[in-house]
Amino acid sequence: MRVEQAISFKLNGQPVTVKCPPAYTLLEVLRDQLHVTGPKEDCAKGECGACTVIMNGAPVCSCLVLISQANGSEIVTSEGLVKDGKLNPVQEAFLNEGAVQCGHCIPGMIVSASALLMRNPNPSVDEIRTALSGNLCRCTGYTKIIAAVQRAAKNWSH
């Protein structure tokens, strides 16, 4: 018999409750039960950052968070950064700077960059590099990504 547990949290500002085994990861629940596709499974080891979400104000790899740990939490994915149909400054800057190639890593990059700007709206290049160090991109190199975060910082008002 499979043991399931009811887990409740806020997802992109909306309360949700899921019933699942407590050993499922937050990533599994987001993608498979809640059909939120921004966070991507890539390494499943917390090394690539493709599954990054903001949990209680901090960026985390959702592949490493057990769903039971998310109980009572506030989770924001790349989808939750859109407000009233409008992209947030990081999302807009990634488009305007051409910082997107295949797109696989981009939701995690955007979430990490947004989390940085939430706590530090005027980061240095070194602070941007540090904040994005857990997010790997195999396509763009990082020059345009860093430029996009710098551009977003100029328009940040959150």
ABEGO torsion letter per residue (X at the ends): XBBBBBBBBBBGGBBBBBBBBAABBAAAAAAAAAGBAABBBAAGAGAAGAABBBBGGBBBBAAABBAAAABGBBBBBAAAABBGGBBBAAAAAAAAAGABBAGAAAAAAAAAAAAAAAABABBBAAAAAAAAAABBBAAAEAAAAAAAAAAAAAABAX
